[in-house]
Amino acid sequence: MHKSFKFFKKTLTAETSIYLLFFIFSLFLMWKTFHLTPTHDIKIASKLWSDFSATLPLIRSFSYGANLPPEYAIFAGPPIRYHFGFFLLVGFLEKAGTPLDWALNIPSSLGFFFLLAMIYLVGKHVFKSKILGIISVILTLFNGSFAFLEFFKKYPLSANTFNDIVKNTTFAAFGPFDGSIVSAFWNLNIYTNQRHLAASYGFLLFLILFIYHNSQNPKKFTINKVVFLGLMIGFFPFLHMATFGMMGITLLMYLLIFTNLRKKVLIAGIVAFCVALPQIIYMGPSQVEINLIKPGYLVENLSFINFVKYWFLNLGLVTILAPLGFIIADSEKRKLFLPFLFFFVIGNVFQFTPSMIDNHKFFNIFAISANLFSAFLILNVWKKIVWARIFVLPVFLIITISGIIDFFPILNDRYIVIEDVPKNKTASFILNHTPPNSVFLNAEYIFDDASIAGRKTYLGWPYFPWSLGYDVDTRLENLQKVLNSTDKTFICNFLKSQGVNYIEVKRPPTIERVNTDYDFFNNNFIEIYRKDNQLVIYDLDKSCGSDYL
């Protein structure tokens, strides 16, 4: 009895240490890339700067503004077409008094920790190996792509290689943005930028594990569990639309595969559909035409050879290890992970948003499953083929070196500093002197002061609303027409029809093809704020009165 207790205590301590390491790493990753200073500055890692120009306005629209029912904060007007649930939570936490960095980083850290823990638990329970779970986590953190080849082209192997890696500030490959074949979406940057992504993947793995456990003992799959599963999946359109789609596909495939769970999986699917449908209807169809069939993802000059080359360079030796691991695995494991193969096919055949790049979400979760089977093969080789052990460490290095190299650009990243309320005088004025539900015809695309103050803007950086299916071209034309106009009747009537309450005019303009007549606006609209003769805010409601519309 005493020996059993000591073994249990030792095991518990070891496993607790694993979870603790996951949690500490998650905290580090999120706090390293975003935090506030005591002097009221927002420090954003430069590699987050672009994505956060849409993330921060959305959070602040919930914490400082009034954005219910939700609209996209940088495309005010129509219902939101973006899964906003995570950012609603962050906004409400800040609204309740939690500092912004705590409100964002704690849920982000918990989400990333949840993903790592679920990868480990799938390895532990499905593959019956804690070691396999740990290896799978490592392979996920440090991707197996051949991006390192690009790095060594720039920095040839030498006595200084270690120093080159440790002081590196740029990702080894960042395709398609830098012209490289290897994608930008394999390193940890996707999780620091898309703070809601890790948790959604964690829930998808939870679904896999949930079905696995209940398939072992169907009698324990009670009606309460069935309803819980349906509700969990059903709430995902507002939490993460792509993951909702993948959960739906998984449930549909399991309906066919697990005959002993068929009725209960069907009920869970019906519950999920009923809960999800109102959310999907609210977000509405894309305003931009999308060609649903687009084979090849980001492969240029699509052919069989180019397709194989693209994925071999992007997934690395995992393209060999994972299929071999899949083959030697038993049928129970193979059928459990069949949906992930389907995700890979879907991502290479269909386009669901105007930006094909968004399909990376299918491939990132596919890579996690591939890592599990790669780890399964590596451990089997280590245990059963003694002479082949000499290849294990070199192979392990090859499938982690790109991720190791890509970790240091995050570690060494510089910060973009944005003045926050109350240091930011313009944002402070807007926060204190305009209603929370106000809409601004903005003068800046990125981090406009109105966005910092939680007010919705007419058009933020166009890529983000365009990628969600909003009609950006028409709105940009309208923005330019208004700022170039000298017709007060047109401006008042049009902007009131668009729900705009305030106009920002900046000298010089930062929005393309804008040549504003400053005297016209000064003479015809009521100014409520001016900053160094560079930015002027006009009150549209006071300027136009009730004579318009």
LOSE-987730 format. One line per field, with one value per residue (C-alpha): residue number from 0; x, y, z negated; residue in three letters. Coordinates in steps of 0.25 Angstrom, whole numbers. Each point is the difference from the previous one (the first is absolute). Layout:
BEGIN
seq: [NUM:...]
X: [X:...]
Y: [Y:...]
Z: [Z:...]
type: [ala:...]
***
This chain:
BEGIN
seq: [0:1:2:3:4:5:6:7:8:9:10:11:12:13:14:15:16:17:18:19:20:21:22:23:24:25:26:27:28:29:30:31:32:33:34:35:36:37:38:39:40:41:42:43:44:45:46:47:48:49:50:51:52:53:54:55:56:57:58:59:60:61:62:63:64:65:66:67:68:69:70:71:72:73:74:75:76:77:78:79:80:81:82:83:84:85:86:87:88:89:90:91:92:93:94:95:96:97:98:99:100:101:102:103:104:105:106:107:108:109:110:111:112:113:114:115:116:117:118:119:120:121:122:123:124:125:126:127:128:129:130:131:132:133:134:135:136:137:138:139:140:141:142:143:144:145:146:147:148:149:150:151:152:153:154:155:156:157:158:159:160:161:162:163:164:165:166:167:168:169:170:171:172:173:174:175:176:177:178:179:180:181:182:183:184:185:186:187:188:189:190:191:192:193:194:195:196:197:198:199:200:201:202:203:204:205:206:207:208:209:210:211:212:213:214:215:216:217:218:219:220:221:222:223:224:225:226:227:228:229:230:231:232:233:234:235:236:237:238:239:240:241:242:243:244:245:246:247:248:249:250:251:252:253:254:255:256:257:258:259:260:261:262:263:264:265:266:267:268:269:270:271:272:273:274:275:276:277:278:279:280:281:282:283:284:285:286:287:288:289:290:291:292:293:294:295:296:297:298:299:300:301:302:303:304:305:306:307:308:309:310:311:312:313:314:315:316:317:318:319:320:321:322:323:324:325:326:327:328:329:330:331:332:333:334:335:336:337:338:339:340:341:342:343:344:345:346:347:348:349:350:351:352:353:354:355:356:357:358:359:360:361:362:363:364:365:366:367:368:369:370:371:372:373:374:375:376:377:378:379:380:381:382:383:384:385:386:387:388:389:390:391:392:393:394:395:396:397:398:399:400:401:402:403:404:405:406:407:408:409:410:411:412:413:414:415:416:417:418:419:420:421:422:423:424:425:426:427:428:429:430:431:432:433:434:435:436:437:438:439:440:441:442:443:444:445:446:447:448:449:450:451:452:453:454:455:456:457:458:459:460:461:462:463:464:465:466:467:468:469:470:471:472:473:474:475:476:477:478:479:480:481:482:483:484:485:486:487:488:489:490:491:492:493:494:495:496:497:498:499:500:501:502:503:504:505:506:507:508:509:510:511:512:513:514:515:516:517:518:519:520:521:522:523:524:525:526:527:528:529:530:531:532:533:534:535:536:537:538:539:540:541:542:543:544:545:546:547:548]
X: [0:11:8:-13:-2:14:-2:-13:7:12:-9:-9:11:7:-13:-3:13:-3:-13:7:11:-12:-6:13:3:-14:1:14:-5:-12:6:13:-8:-10:0:-3:10:-2:0:-12:6:-4:12:-3:10:3:-4:-14:-2:-8:-10:-1:-5:-13:1:1:-11:-9:4:-2:-13:-5:7:0:-11:-14:0:-12:-5:14:5:14:7:8:-12:-12:-14:-3:0:14:5:11:0:1:-3:14:2:-14:6:12:-8:-9:12:6:-14:0:13:10:13:-1:13:-5:-14:6:13:-7:-11:11:9:-10:-5:14:3:-13:5:13:-7:-10:11:7:-12:-4:14:-1:-14:-2:15:2:13:3:13:-7:-9:12:7:-12:-1:15:-3:-11:8:11:-5:6:0:13:0:14:5:-4:7:13:0:1:9:9:4:13:6:-10:-13:-4:1:-7:-12:-1:1:-10:-11:-7:-7:7:-11:-13:-7:-7:3:16:-1:4:-7:0:-12:-1:-10:9:6:-5:-4:-13:-4:5:-7:-13:-2:-13:6:7:-12:-9:10:0:-15:1:10:-9:-11:9:4:-15:-4:11:-3:-15:3:7:-12:-13:-9:7:-3:-13:-10:6:14:-7:-7:13:8:-11:0:15:1:-13:6:12:-4:2:12:8:-8:11:1:-15:0:11:-8:-12:8:6:-14:-5:12:-2:-14:4:12:-5:-12:-1:-2:-8:-13:7:9:-12:-7:12:1:-15:2:13:-8:-11:9:9:-10:-4:14:3:-12:4:13:-6:6:13:-2:11:-1:9:3:-2:9:14:10:14:0:12:7:5:-1:-8:4:2:15:-2:-10:9:11:-8:-5:14:7:-12:-2:15:3:-14:-5:7:0:-15:-5:9:-5:-14:2:6:-11:-12:-13:-6:10:-1:-15:1:9:-7:-6:14:3:-13:4:13:-9:-10:11:6:-13:-9:0:-9:4:5:14:5:11:-11:0:13:-10:-3:15:5:-10:4:14:-3:-6:12:9:-7:2:15:3:-7:9:13:-3:-3:13:7:-6:0:12:12:10:-10:2:12:-10:-10:8:4:-15:-5:9:-4:-15:2:12:-9:-9:12:5:-13:-2:11:-6:-12:10:8:-12:0:-13:-10:-4:-14:-4:-12:-11:3:13:-6:-7:-8:-5:-3:-8:-8:-2:-6:-7:-7:-11:5:-8:6:6:11:4:14:13:9:-1:9:-2:-9:-2:-15:3:9:-11:-10:-8:-3:6:-5:12:12:12:-8:7:-7:-15:3:5:-13:-9:-3:-2:13:1:-13:2:14:-6:-10:11:8:-12:-4:14:2:-14:-4:-15:-5:-14:6:9:-11:-10:10:7:-13:-5:12:-2:13:0:14:10:15:8:15:11:6:-9:5:-11:3:-6:-5:2:-8:-5:3:-6:-13:-1:4:-11:-11:1:1:13:1:14:14:14:11:-7:2:-12:-14:-13:-13:-14:-9:-13:2:6:-12:-11:-14:0:6:-6]
Y: [0:9:-2:2:13:5:-4:7:13:-1:-1:11:9:-3:2:13:5:-2:8:11:1:1:11:8:-1:5:12:3:0:9:10:1:5:9:8:14:9:8:13:-4:-5:-13:-8:-10:-9:5:-13:1:15:-3:-10:8:12:-8:-7:12:8:-12:-2:15:0:-9:6:15:0:-5:-11:-9:-6:-1:7:-1:11:5:-2:6:-2:-15:-12:-5:-11:-4:-10:11:-9:0:15:3:-7:8:13:-4:-3:14:6:-6:6:-10:7:-3:-8:-9:-1:-4:-8:-9:-6:-1:-7:-10:-3:-3:-8:-8:-3:-5:-8:-6:-5:-6:-7:-5:-6:-6:-6:-3:-4:-6:8:12:1:1:11:8:-2:4:13:3:-3:9:11:-1:-3:-10:8:2:15:-2:-2:15:4:-7:7:13:-5:-11:-11:5:2:12:-8:-1:15:2:-8:6:14:-2:10:-5:-13:-10:0:8:-4:5:14:-1:-9:-13:-13:-3:6:11:-8:-11:8:4:14:-5:-3:14:7:-8:-1:-8:-11:-9:-2:-3:-11:-5:-2:-7:-10:-1:-4:-11:-5:1:-9:-10:-2:-2:-9:-9:-1:5:-2:12:9:5:10:11:-2:0:13:6:-4:6:13:1:-2:9:12:0:9:12:-6:-5:-2:-9:-9:-1:-5:-10:-5:-2:-8:-8:-3:-4:-10:-6:-2:-9:-6:-3:-8:-3:15:4:4:8:7:3:6:9:4:5:7:7:4:6:8:4:4:14:4:-4:8:12:0:-1:-3:6:13:-4:-11:-12:-11:-12:-10:4:-11:0:10:9:-9:9:-6:-12:-14:-13:3:14:-5:-11:10:10:-9:-7:13:5:-13:-5:-14:-1:-3:-13:-3:3:-10:-11:2:0:-13:-7:5:-9:3:7:11:1:2:10:9:-2:14:6:-6:6:14:-1:-3:11:10:-3:-1:11:15:5:15:10:-3:-14:2:-2:-15:-1:-3:-14:-3:4:-10:-10:2:-3:-13:-3:3:-10:-11:4:-1:-14:-4:5:-7:-13:1:3:-12:-10:2:2:3:11:8:7:7:5:11:6:-1:6:12:1:1:10:9:10:2:2:10:7:1:11:10:0:1:11:8:15:7:9:10:7:10:-5:8:9:3:1:13:-2:-14:6:11:-10:-9:11:9:-10:-10:-15:-4:11:-3:8:3:-3:7:-11:-15:-6:3:12:8:-3:-15:2:6:-11:7:-7:5:1:-8:-5:-7:-5:-14:-5:4:-5:-13:-2:3:14:9:8:6:8:5:5:7:7:3:7:7:6:5:6:6:15:-3:1:-6:-12:-2:2:-9:-11:-1:0:-11:-8:3:8:10:7:3:0:9:-1:8:-5:-12:-14:-7:-2:9:11:14:7:15:4:14:-6:-10:12:9:-10:-10:2:-3:-7:-4:5:-6:8:5:-15:-6:6:-7:5:-3:-5:0:15:4:-6:1:-4:6:-12:-13]
Z: [0:-4:14:7:-6:3:14:1:-6:9:12:-4:-3:14:7:-8:5:14:-1:-8:12:10:-8:-3:15:4:-10:6:14:-2:-9:8:12:-6:-13:-6:-7:-12:8:8:13:7:4:12:6:14:6:-7:5:13:-6:-13:8:1:-13:-9:6:-2:-14:-3:7:-11:-12:3:10:2:10:-2:8:6:12:6:-7:12:10:-8:5:4:-10:-4:9:-9:-11:-12:-12:-6:2:-6:-12:0:1:-11:-9:3:-2:-14:-4:5:7:15:0:-11:6:13:-4:-11:9:11:-9:-5:14:5:-13:3:14:-5:-11:10:10:-12:-5:14:0:-14:2:15:2:-14:-2:-8:7:13:-5:-4:14:7:-8:4:14:0:-7:10:14:9:13:8:-3:-6:14:3:-13:4:13:-7:-11:5:-10:-7:-14:-2:3:-14:-2:13:-5:-14:6:11:2:12:3:9:10:1:13:7:-5:2:13:-7:2:-15:-6:-11:-8:-6:-11:-14:6:4:-14:-5:11:0:-15:1:9:-10:-9:12:4:-14:0:13:-6:-12:9:6:-14:-5:11:-2:-14:2:12:-11:-8:7:-12:-7:11:-7:5:-8:7:13:-2:-6:13:9:-8:0:15:2:-6:8:12:-9:-6:13:13:6:-12:0:14:-4:-12:9:10:-11:-6:14:2:-14:3:11:-6:-15:2:-15:-2:12:-6:-11:10:8:-11:-4:15:0:-13:5:13:-7:-9:11:11:-6:-1:14:5:-8:6:14:13:6:8:9:10:-3:9:-9:8:0:0:-5:-11:2:10:12:14:-6:5:-7:-1:-6:-9:-6:-1:-7:-11:-1:-3:-9:-8:1:-4:-7:14:-1:-15:-2:11:-4:-15:5:8:-12:-10:-3:7:-13:1:15:0:-11:8:14:-1:-1:14:5:-6:9:12:-2:-2:13:8:-5:-3:-11:-1:10:-6:3:-10:-11:4:-9:-11:6:2:-14:-7:10:-3:-15:4:9:-12:-8:10:3:-15:0:11:-7:-13:7:7:-12:-8:11:9:-8:12:5:-12:6:9:-10:-6:14:5:-13:2:15:-4:-11:5:8:-12:-9:10:1:-16:-1:9:-10:-11:6:6:-2:-4:6:-10:0:-10:-8:-8:-8:7:13:0:13:-5:-14:6:9:-12:-9:10:10:-2:-1:12:9:14:5:15:-3:5:-4:5:-11:-15:2:-13:1:0:-13:-6:3:11:13:13:14:6:-6:7:12:0:-12:3:15:-5:-8:12:-2:13:-3:14:-1:-14:4:12:-10:-10:11:6:-14:-3:14:1:-2:0:-14:4:6:-12:-10:7:4:-14:-7:8:-4:-14:-2:-11:1:11:-2:9:0:6:8:4:-3:8:15:11:-10:2:-11:1:-14:1:5:-12:-10:6:1:-12:-15:-6:-13:-1:6:-2:5:12:5:-4:-1:-4:4:-6:12:-9:-4:14:8:-10:4:13:7:2]
type: [met:his:lys:ser:phe:lys:phe:phe:lys:lys:thr:leu:thr:ala:glu:thr:ser:ile:tyr:leu:leu:phe:phe:ile:phe:ser:leu:phe:leu:met:trp:lys:thr:phe:his:leu:thr:pro:thr:his:asp:ile:lys:ile:ala:ser:lys:leu:trp:ser:asp:phe:ser:ala:thr:leu:pro:leu:ile:arg:ser:phe:ser:tyr:gly:ala:asn:leu:pro:pro:glu:tyr:ala:ile:phe:ala:gly:pro:pro:ile:arg:tyr:his:phe:gly:phe:phe:leu:leu:val:gly:phe:leu:glu:lys:ala:gly:thr:pro:leu:asp:trp:ala:leu:asn:ile:pro:ser:ser:leu:gly:phe:phe:phe:leu:leu:ala:met:ile:tyr:leu:val:gly:lys:his:val:phe:lys:ser:lys:ile:leu:gly:ile:ile:ser:val:ile:leu:thr:leu:phe:asn:gly:ser:phe:ala:phe:leu:glu:phe:phe:lys:lys:tyr:pro:leu:ser:ala:asn:thr:phe:asn:asp:ile:val:lys:asn:thr:thr:phe:ala:ala:phe:gly:pro:phe:asp:gly:ser:ile:val:ser:ala:phe:trp:asn:leu:asn:ile:tyr:thr:asn:gln:arg:his:leu:ala:ala:ser:tyr:gly:phe:leu:leu:phe:leu:ile:leu:phe:ile:tyr:his:asn:ser:gln:asn:pro:lys:lys:phe:thr:ile:asn:lys:val:val:phe:leu:gly:leu:met:ile:gly:phe:phe:pro:phe:leu:his:met:ala:thr:phe:gly:met:met:gly:ile:thr:leu:leu:met:tyr:leu:leu:ile:phe:thr:asn:leu:arg:lys:lys:val:leu:ile:ala:gly:ile:val:ala:phe:cys:val:ala:leu:pro:gln:ile:ile:tyr:met:gly:pro:ser:gln:val:glu:ile:asn:leu:ile:lys:pro:gly:tyr:leu:val:glu:asn:leu:ser:phe:ile:asn:phe:val:lys:tyr:trp:phe:leu:asn:leu:gly:leu:val:thr:ile:leu:ala:pro:leu:gly:phe:ile:ile:ala:asp:ser:glu:lys:arg:lys:leu:phe:leu:pro:phe:leu:phe:phe:phe:val:ile:gly:asn:val:phe:gln:phe:thr:pro:ser:met:ile:asp:asn:his:lys:phe:phe:asn:ile:phe:ala:ile:ser:ala:asn:leu:phe:ser:ala:phe:leu:ile:leu:asn:val:trp:lys:lys:ile:val:trp:ala:arg:ile:phe:val:leu:pro:val:phe:leu:ile:ile:thr:ile:ser:gly:ile:ile:asp:phe:phe:pro:ile:leu:asn:asp:arg:tyr:ile:val:ile:glu:asp:val:pro:lys:asn:lys:thr:ala:ser:phe:ile:leu:asn:his:thr:pro:pro:asn:ser:val:phe:leu:asn:ala:glu:tyr:ile:phe:asp:asp:ala:ser:ile:ala:gly:arg:lys:thr:tyr:leu:gly:trp:pro:tyr:phe:pro:trp:ser:leu:gly:tyr:asp:val:asp:thr:arg:leu:glu:asn:leu:gln:lys:val:leu:asn:ser:thr:asp:lys:thr:phe:ile:cys:asn:phe:leu:lys:ser:gln:gly:val:asn:tyr:ile:glu:val:lys:arg:pro:pro:thr:ile:glu:arg:val:asn:thr:asp:tyr:asp:phe:phe:asn:asn:asn:phe:ile:glu:ile:tyr:arg:lys:asp:asn:gln:leu:val:ile:tyr:asp:leu:asp:lys:ser:cys:gly:ser:asp:tyr:leu]
***
